């Protein structure tokens, strides 16, 4: 079973939810692929920039707002995760429609809450 999660909006800032999500994902045994605009590391992994060539992604968890998502639409569809989690503040009906049309499950929820409830 593939348990990799791509964190879009990854940051080395420990006060951000994306940072907490990375920490908890790793603690729960998930591989993380941090992608963001900030440089640095997250849980010992370099934060990747742009639209890196990644494969075998089970889940994408979004930590960027809807106005910054359109530039990633085509890339996210090529990455072809099993699901995309729209964390609070990232909900985007347009991307949800595109994902569903391409066979990608969409979840409106909070990665942190899902992990805490063993519902990830």
Protein Blocks (a to p, Z undefined) as FASTA:
>chain_A
ZZbdcdehiafbfkbmklmmmmmmmmnopacddddfbecdeehiacdehjaddehifbdc
dfbdfklmmmmmmmmmmnopabdcddehiacfklmmmmmmnopacddddfklmmmnopZZ
